[in-house]
Amino acid sequence: MQTHAAKRVSIIIEAPMERRLSKALQDADVTGYTVFPVLGGSGRSGQWSREGQVGRASGMVQVVCIIRPERLDALLEAAFSVVEQHIGVVSITDCEVLRAERF
C-alpha cells in the first residue's frame, strides 16, 4: 500500500486559548485538526493536574493537525501568533498518511 509524507503538528495550549488558536488555524486555511483535553503533566513550573478542577480556565488542550509538508510554515506562523504570548508547546513530527487527498 502506498503512503504519503505528511507532518503531524501537536500544539499544547491553555484551554481558554483554544478558540483563538482554532480561528488562527482556520485563517491559515488549516481546516483539519483534532482537540484533546490534557489531564495533567509536568513542566517548567512543576507538576499539575486537572483533578478537582470544575472549569476549563486552568486546564490545557492539545490540538493535533496532520498536513502536507509544504503547508507547514503557514500553520506554524498561525500557531505562533497565539502561543508566543501564552503557555504552550508546539512539536512537529514526520508521519505517513494513506489518503493524501485528505490533507
Beta strands, then each sheet from edge to edge (+ up, - down):
strand 1: 4-14
strand 2: 34-38
strand 3: 40-43
strand 4: 46-49
strand 5: 60-67
strand 6: 88-97
sheet 1: 2+ 5- 1+ 6-
sheet 2: 3+ 4-
end
